[in-house]
Amino acid sequence: MILCDFPFKGNDVNSISYKVKNCEPNFNYPEFKECSVECVDLIQKMLEKDKNIRLDVAGALKHPWFEGVSKSTIEHKDESVLN
């Protein structure tokens, strides 16, 4: 994903599946220090175990992180048109 790696690691499908269902992701990696607060918040909300709380696709697309990405993409496109 954002870090070009999976949030849960394991030696086989069963160990990864167990971790997805039972473990919390670790956000203490140095790579996360380079991510915005909004980015980490989005990842946490998408990895929520409780399906009633977890963001669905529509909710994820309305998250502030995507707004920032959209605005910067639009600004970049506008600059390329001018040049």
C-alpha positions as CSV (number, residue, x, y, z in Angstrom):
1,M,0.0,0.0,0.0
2,I,1.4,3.4,1.0
3,L,4.6,1.8,2.4
4,C,4.9,-0.8,-0.4
5,D,4.5,-3.5,2.2
6,F,1.7,-5.5,3.9
7,P,0.4,-4.5,7.3
8,F,0.7,-8.0,8.7
9,K,3.5,-10.4,8.0
10,G,3.7,-14.2,8.3
11,N,5.2,-17.3,6.9
12,D,2.0,-18.7,5.4
13,V,-1.6,-17.8,4.7
14,N,-2.8,-19.2,8.0
15,S,-0.4,-17.1,10.1
16,I,-1.3,-13.9,8.2
17,S,-5.0,-14.6,8.4
18,Y,-4.7,-15.1,12.2
19,K,-2.8,-11.8,12.5
20,V,-5.4,-9.9,10.4
21,K,-8.2,-11.2,12.6
22,N,-6.5,-11.0,16.0
23,C,-3.6,-8.5,16.0
24,E,-3.3,-4.8,15.8
25,P,-1.1,-3.3,13.1
26,N,2.2,-1.7,14.3
27,F,2.6,1.9,13.4
28,N,5.9,2.3,15.1
29,Y,8.0,1.7,12.0
30,P,10.2,4.7,10.8
31,E,8.3,4.8,7.5
32,F,5.2,5.9,9.3
33,K,7.0,9.0,10.6
34,E,7.0,10.2,7.0
35,C,3.2,9.7,6.6
36,S,0.8,12.5,7.4
37,V,-1.5,12.2,10.4
38,E,-4.4,11.9,8.0
39,C,-2.7,9.0,6.2
40,V,-2.2,7.0,9.4
41,D,-5.7,7.7,10.5
42,L,-7.1,6.4,7.2
43,I,-5.1,3.2,7.5
44,Q,-6.2,2.7,11.1
45,K,-9.8,3.2,10.2
46,M,-9.6,0.8,7.2
47,L,-8.0,-1.9,9.3
48,E,-10.6,-1.6,12.1
49,K,-11.6,-5.1,13.2
50,D,-15.2,-4.2,14.0
51,K,-17.1,-4.1,10.6
52,N,-19.7,-1.7,12.1
53,I,-17.0,0.9,12.8
54,R,-14.6,0.1,9.9
55,L,-14.7,2.6,6.9
56,D,-16.4,1.3,3.8
57,V,-15.2,2.4,0.4
58,A,-17.5,5.5,0.3
59,G,-16.4,6.5,3.8
60,A,-12.7,6.0,2.9
61,L,-13.0,8.2,-0.3
62,K,-14.5,11.0,1.9
63,H,-11.6,10.8,4.3
64,P,-9.6,14.0,4.7
65,W,-6.4,12.2,3.3
66,F,-8.1,11.8,-0.1
67,E,-9.2,15.4,0.0
68,G,-5.5,16.4,0.4
69,V,-4.4,14.1,-2.4
70,S,-7.2,15.3,-4.7
71,K,-6.3,19.0,-4.1
72,S,-2.6,18.5,-4.7
73,T,-3.3,16.4,-7.8
74,I,-5.6,19.2,-9.2
75,E,-3.0,21.9,-8.3
76,H,-0.3,19.8,-10.1
77,K,-2.5,19.4,-13.2
78,D,-3.2,23.1,-13.2
79,E,0.5,23.9,-13.1
80,S,1.3,21.5,-15.9
81,V,-1.4,23.1,-18.1
82,L,0.2,26.6,-17.5
83,N,3.7,25.4,-18.5
